[in-house]
Amino acid sequence: MPRYAAMLRGVMPTNAKMPALKAAFEAAGFTDVKTVLGSGNVLFTARATAEAALEKKAEAAMTKTMGRSFPTLVRSVEDLRALVASDPYRGLPLPAGCKRVVTFLRAEPRIRVDLPIELDGARILKVDGREVFTAYERTPKGPVFMSLIEKTFGKEITTRTWETVQKLAR
């Protein structure tokens, strides 16, 4: 059976405990459940099915077991491994010391955007299917890249650092 990664939007240690998330995914019938970091990343095994069906099943199980749910985006671990192996940042103009982030979209964008898009040190550099590749430089204004991404693609998204994507792909 395939292995999947669920990435939940808006999770942090103050609003969701990882053991509760693990229990919710197990209650959904998923097996070999493991949380990664404290920011809403869950690895699990399930029968091969559409990612949208897995997302709905996970969200329903969170509501039932935790009394709330978080928007959930699912990718197969194999797809994440292929993403990491493709080195999507290769050849892109990256400032020294920038932070690389990947935004996962629920569906491919309906709009075409002219890239790069920049705002206060944040740059949307590339869109590939349901993934958006951004780099940002830390500024006193905080994570302006999230405002830029949401303004461009809406809120049916979740974002992970490149390092977290690499951990999920292992």
TORROBA-533506 format. One line per 4 residues: for each residue x, y, z of N, C-alpha, C, CB. Coordinates in steps of 0.2 Angstrom, whole numbers, plus 5000, padded with zeros to 4 digits. Glycine has a CB too. Layout:
<rs>
X Y Z X Y Z X Y Z X Y Z ~ ...
</rs>
This chain:
<rs>
5004 4994 5000 5000 5000 5000 5004 5006 5000 4995 5000 5006 ~ 5002 5011 4997 5006 5017 4996 5007 5021 5003 5003 5022 4991 ~ 5012 5025 5003 5013 5030 5009 5011 5037 5007 5021 5029 5011 ~ 5008 5041 5011 5006 5047 5009 5009 5052 5015 4998 5048 5009
5009 5058 5013 5010 5064 5018 5004 5069 5018 5017 5068 5016 ~ 5002 5070 5023 4996 5075 5024 4999 5081 5027 4990 5072 5029 ~ 4998 5087 5024 5001 5093 5027 4995 5097 5028 5005 5097 5021 ~ 4994 5099 5035 4988 5102 5037 4990 5110 5038 4986 5100 5044
4985 5114 5036 4986 5121 5036 4984 5124 5043 4981 5124 5030 ~ 4988 5128 5045 4987 5132 5051 4988 5128 5058 4980 5133 5051 ~ 4992 5122 5058 4993 5119 5064 5000 5121 5067 4994 5111 5062 ~ 5000 5122 5073 5006 5123 5077 5005 5120 5084 5007 5131 5078
5010 5119 5088 5010 5116 5094 5004 5119 5099 5016 5116 5098 ~ 5003 5125 5098 4998 5128 5103 4991 5127 5101 4999 5136 5103 ~ 4989 5124 5095 4982 5123 5093 4981 5116 5091 4980 5127 5088 ~ 4986 5111 5091 4985 5104 5090 4991 5100 5093 4984 5103 5082
4989 5095 5096 4994 5091 5099 4995 5085 5094 4992 5088 5106 ~ 5002 5084 5093 5003 5078 5088 5000 5072 5090 5011 5078 5087 ~ 5000 5070 5096 4997 5063 5098 4990 5063 5096 4998 5062 5105 ~ 4986 5069 5097 4979 5069 5095 4978 5068 5087 4976 5076 5097
4983 5072 5083 4983 5071 5076 4984 5064 5074 4988 5076 5073 ~ 4989 5061 5077 4990 5054 5076 4984 5049 5077 4996 5051 5080 ~ 4981 5050 5083 4975 5046 5084 4969 5047 5079 4973 5048 5091 ~ 4969 5054 5077 4963 5055 5072 4965 5051 5066 4963 5063 5071
4971 5051 5063 4972 5048 5057 4972 5040 5058 4980 5049 5055 ~ 4973 5038 5064 4972 5031 5065 4965 5029 5065 4976 5028 5072 ~ 4961 5034 5068 4953 5033 5068 4951 5033 5061 4950 5038 5073 ~ 4954 5036 5057 4952 5036 5050 4953 5030 5046 4955 5042 5046
4957 5025 5049 4958 5019 5046 4965 5019 5043 4953 5017 5041 ~ 4969 5024 5044 4976 5024 5041 4980 5020 5045 4978 5032 5040 ~ 4986 5018 5042 4990 5014 5046 4997 5017 5046 4991 5006 5044 ~ 5002 5014 5051 5009 5016 5051 5009 5024 5051 5013 5014 5045
5005 5027 5055 5004 5034 5056 5010 5037 5060 4998 5036 5059 ~ 5013 5042 5057 5019 5046 5061 5018 5053 5060 5025 5043 5058 ~ 5019 5057 5065 5019 5065 5064 5026 5067 5063 5015 5068 5070 ~ 5027 5072 5059 5034 5075 5058 5034 5082 5060 5036 5074 5050
5038 5084 5064 5038 5090 5067 5032 5092 5071 5040 5096 5062 ~ 5031 5098 5073 5025 5100 5077 5021 5104 5073 5027 5103 5083 ~ 5021 5104 5066 5017 5109 5062 5012 5106 5058 5022 5113 5058 ~ 5010 5100 5059 5004 5097 5055 5006 5093 5049 5000 5103 5053
5011 5089 5050 5013 5085 5045 5012 5078 5047 5021 5086 5043 ~ 5009 5074 5043 5007 5067 5045 5009 5062 5040 5000 5066 5048 ~ 5013 5057 5041 5014 5052 5036 5010 5046 5038 5022 5050 5036 ~ 5007 5043 5033 5003 5037 5034 5002 5033 5028 4996 5039 5036
5000 5027 5029 4999 5022 5024 4992 5021 5023 5003 5015 5025 ~ 4990 5020 5017 4982 5019 5015 4982 5016 5008 4978 5026 5015 ~ 4976 5013 5007 4975 5010 5000 4976 5016 4995 4968 5007 5000 ~ 4978 5014 4989 4979 5019 4984 4972 5021 4982 4982 5016 4977
4971 5028 4982 4965 5031 4981 4966 5038 4979 4960 5031 4987 ~ 4961 5042 4977 4962 5049 4975 4964 5053 4981 4956 5052 4972 ~ 4969 5058 4981 4971 5062 4986 4966 5066 4989 4977 5066 4984 ~ 4961 5068 4985 4955 5072 4988 4951 5068 4993 4951 5074 4982
4950 5061 4991 4946 5057 4996 4950 5056 5002 4945 5050 4992 ~ 4957 5055 5002 4961 5055 5008 4960 5061 5012 4968 5053 5006 ~ 4960 5067 5009 4960 5073 5012 4953 5074 5016 4960 5079 5007 ~ 4948 5072 5013 4941 5072 5016 4941 5067 5022 4936 5071 5011
4943 5062 5021 4943 5056 5026 4947 5059 5032 4946 5050 5024 ~ 4953 5062 5031 4957 5064 5037 4953 5070 5040 4964 5067 5034 ~ 4950 5075 5036 4947 5080 5039 4941 5078 5043 4945 5085 5034 ~ 4937 5073 5041 4931 5071 5045 4934 5067 5051 4927 5066 5040
4939 5064 5051 4941 5060 5057 4944 5065 5062 4947 5055 5055 ~ 4947 5070 5060 4949 5076 5065 4943 5079 5068 4953 5081 5061 ~ 4938 5080 5064 4932 5083 5067 4929 5079 5072 4927 5085 5062 ~ 4929 5072 5070 4925 5067 5075 4929 5066 5081 4924 5061 5071
4936 5066 5081 4940 5064 5086 4943 5070 5090 4946 5059 5084 ~ 4944 5075 5087 4947 5081 5090 4942 5087 5091 4953 5084 5086 ~ 4936 5087 5088 4931 5092 5088 4933 5098 5084 4931 5094 5095 ~ 4938 5097 5080 4940 5102 5075 4944 5099 5069 4943 5108 5078
4944 5102 5064 4949 5100 5058 4953 5105 5056 4945 5096 5053 ~ 4958 5104 5052 4962 5108 5048 4962 5107 5041 4970 5108 5051 ~ 4962 5112 5037 4962 5110 5029 4968 5106 5028 4963 5117 5025 ~ 4967 5100 5024 4972 5095 5024 4974 5094 5016 4970 5089 5027
4980 5094 5014 4982 5093 5008 4987 5087 5008 4986 5099 5004 ~ 4985 5082 5003 4989 5076 5003 4993 5075 4997 4984 5070 5004 ~ 4999 5072 4998 5003 5070 4992 5006 5063 4993 5009 5075 4990 ~ 5007 5059 4988 5010 5053 4990 5018 5054 4991 5010 5048 4983
5021 5050 4995 5028 5051 4997 5032 5050 4991 5030 5046 5002 ~ 5030 5046 4986 5033 5045 4980 5033 5051 4976 5030 5039 4976 ~ 5028 5055 4976 5028 5061 4972 5032 5066 4975 5020 5064 4972 ~ 5032 5066 4982 5037 5071 4986 5044 5069 4984 5036 5071 4993
5046 5062 4984 5053 5060 4982 5055 5063 4975 5053 5053 4983 ~ 5050 5062 4970 5051 5064 4964 5052 5072 4963 5045 5062 4959 ~ 5048 5075 4967 5049 5083 4968 5056 5085 4970 5044 5086 4972 ~ 5058 5081 4976 5065 5083 4979 5070 5081 4974 5066 5079 4985
5070 5075 4970 5075 5073 4965 5075 5078 4959 5073 5066 4963 ~ 5069 5081 4958 5069 5086 4952 5073 5092 4953 5062 5087 4950 ~ 5075 5094 4960 5078 5100 4962 5075 5106 4958 5086 5099 4960 ~ 5069 5108 4960 5065 5113 4957 5068 5120 4957 5058 5113 4959
5073 5121 4962 5076 5127 4963 5082 5128 4959 5078 5128 4970 ~ 5084 5123 4956 5090 5123 4952 5089 5128 4946 5092 5116 4949 ~ 5094 5132 4945 5094 5137 4940 5089 5143 4941 5091 5134 4934 ~ 5086 5144 4947 5082 5149 4948 5086 5155 4952 5076 5147 4953
5085 5161 4951 5089 5166 4954 5087 5167 4962 5087 5173 4951 ~ 5092 5164 4966 5091 5164 4973 5096 5168 4977 5091 5156 4976 ~ 5093 5173 4980 5098 5177 4984 5102 5173 4990 5095 5183 4987 ~ 5108 5175 4991 5111 5171 4996 5108 5171 5003 5119 5174 4997
5107 5166 5006 5104 5166 5013 5096 5166 5013 5106 5172 5017 ~ 5093 5165 5007 5086 5165 5007 5083 5159 5009 5083 5167 5000 ~ 5077 5159 5011 5073 5153 5013 5069 5151 5008 5069 5155 5020 ~ 5069 5144 5006 5065 5141 5001 5059 5138 5004 5069 5136 4997
5053 5139 5001 5047 5136 5003 5043 5134 4997 5043 5142 5007 ~ 5039 5128 4998 5035 5126 4993 5028 5126 4996 5037 5118 4992 ~ 5023 5129 4991 5016 5130 4993 5013 5124 4989 5014 5137 4991 ~ 5009 5120 4993 5005 5115 4990 4998 5118 4989 5005 5109 4994
4995 5117 4983 4989 5119 4981 4984 5113 4981 4989 5123 4974 ~ 4978 5114 4982 4973 5109 4982 4972 5107 4975 4966 5111 4985 ~ 4972 5112 4970 4971 5111 4963 4975 5115 4959 4963 5112 4961 ~ 4977 5113 4953 4981 5118 4949 4978 5124 4948 4982 5114 4942
4982 5130 4948 4979 5136 4948 4975 5137 4941 4984 5142 4948 ~ 4969 5141 4942 4965 5143 4936 4968 5149 4932 4958 5144 4938 ~ 4972 5153 4935 4975 5159 4933 4982 5157 4930 4975 5164 4937 ~ 4984 5161 4925 4991 5161 4923 4995 5167 4926 4992 5161 4915
5000 5166 4929 5004 5172 4933 5010 5173 4929 5005 5170 4940 ~ 5012 5179 4928 5018 5181 4926 5023 5181 4931 5018 5188 4922 ~ 5029 5177 4930 5034 5176 4936 5040 5179 4934 5035 5169 4937 ~ 5044 5181 4938 5043 5181 4946 5038 5186 4948 5050 5181 4950
5035 5185 4954 5031 5190 4957 5035 5192 4964 5024 5188 4959 ~ 5036 5198 4965 5040 5200 4971 5036 5205 4975 5046 5203 4969 ~ 5037 5204 4982 5035 5209 4987 5039 5208 4993 5027 5207 4989 ~ 5043 5214 4995 5047 5215 5001 5051 5209 5002 5042 5216 5007
5055 5207 4997 5060 5201 4998 5057 5194 4997 5063 5202 5005 ~ 5051 5194 4995 5048 5187 4994 5047 5187 4986 5041 5186 4998 ~ 5048 5181 4983 5048 5180 4976 5045 5173 4975 5055 5180 4973 ~ 5039 5174 4971 5036 5168 4968 5040 5166 4962 5028 5168 4967
5044 5161 4962 5048 5160 4956 5046 5155 4951 5055 5157 4959 ~ 5042 5150 4953 5040 5145 4948 5033 5141 4951 5045 5139 4948 ~ 5029 5140 4946 5023 5136 4947 5024 5129 4943 5016 5140 4945 ~ 5023 5124 4946 5023 5117 4942 5017 5113 4945 5030 5114 4944
5012 5113 4941 5006 5109 4943 5003 5112 4949 5008 5102 4944 ~ 5003 5108 4954 5000 5110 4961 5005 5112 4966 4995 5105 4964 ~ 5011 5114 4964 5016 5116 4968 5019 5123 4966 5022 5111 4969 ~ 5020 5127 4971 5022 5134 4969 5029 5135 4973 5017 5140 4972
5034 5137 4970 5041 5138 4973 5042 5145 4974 5046 5134 4969 ~ 5044 5146 4980 5045 5153 4983 5052 5154 4986 5039 5156 4987 ~ 5055 5159 4986 5060 5161 4991 5059 5167 4994 5067 5161 4986 ~ 5062 5168 5000 5061 5175 5003 5067 5176 5008 5054 5175 5007
5068 5182 5008 5073 5185 5013 5070 5187 5019 5078 5190 5010 ~ 5072 5186 5025 5069 5188 5031 5070 5196 5032 5073 5185 5037 ~ 5064 5198 5034 5063 5206 5034 5060 5207 5041 5060 5209 5028 ~ 5060 5213 5044 5057 5215 5050 5049 5215 5049 5059 5222 5052
5047 5215 5042 5040 5214 5041 5037 5207 5042 5038 5216 5034 ~ 5041 5202 5044 5038 5196 5045 5038 5192 5039 5032 5196 5049 ~ 5033 5187 5039 5032 5182 5033 5028 5185 5028 5030 5175 5036 ~ 5031 5190 5024 5027 5193 5019 5025 5188 5013 5030 5199 5016
5029 5183 5013 5028 5178 5007 5021 5175 5008 5034 5173 5007 ~ 5019 5174 5014 5012 5171 5014 5007 5176 5012 5011 5169 5022 ~ 5007 5182 5013 5002 5187 5010 5003 5187 5002 5004 5194 5013 ~ 5009 5186 5000 5010 5186 4993 5007 5180 4990 5017 5187 4991
5008 5174 4993 5005 5168 4990 4998 5168 4991 5008 5162 4994 ~ 4995 5170 4996 4988 5170 4997 4984 5175 4992 4986 5171 5004 ~ 4987 5180 4991 4984 5185 4987 4984 5182 4979 4988 5192 4987 ~ 4989 5179 4978 4990 5176 4971 4986 5169 4970 4997 5174 4970
4986 5165 4975 4983 5158 4974 4977 5157 4979 4988 5153 4975 ~ 4975 5161 4983 4970 5160 4988 4972 5156 4994 4964 5156 4984 ~ 4967 5153 4998 4969 5150 5004 4968 5143 5004 4964 5153 5009 ~ 4966 5140 4999 4966 5132 4998 4973 5130 4997 4961 5130 4993
4978 5131 5002 4985 5130 5001 4988 5128 5008 4988 5136 4998 ~ 4994 5126 5008 4998 5125 5014 5005 5126 5011 4996 5119 5018 ~ 5009 5128 5016 5016 5130 5014 5021 5126 5018 5018 5137 5014 ~ 5026 5123 5016 5031 5120 5020 5038 5122 5017 5031 5112 5019
5043 5123 5022 5050 5124 5020 5052 5118 5016 5054 5125 5026 ~ 5057 5120 5012 5060 5115 5008 5063 5109 5012 5066 5118 5003 ~ 5066 5111 5018 5069 5106 5022 5063 5101 5025 5072 5110 5028 ~ 5057 5104 5026 5052 5100 5028 5050 5095 5023 5046 5104 5031
5049 5098 5017 5047 5093 5011 5053 5088 5010 5047 5098 5004 ~ 5059 5089 5011 5064 5084 5011 5063 5079 5016 5071 5087 5011 ~ 5061 5081 5022 5060 5076 5028 5054 5072 5026 5059 5080 5034 ~ 5049 5075 5024 5043 5071 5022 5044 5066 5016 5037 5075 5020
5049 5067 5012 5050 5063 5006 5055 5057 5008 5054 5067 5001 ~ 5058 5057 5014 5063 5052 5016 5059 5046 5018 5067 5054 5022
</rs>
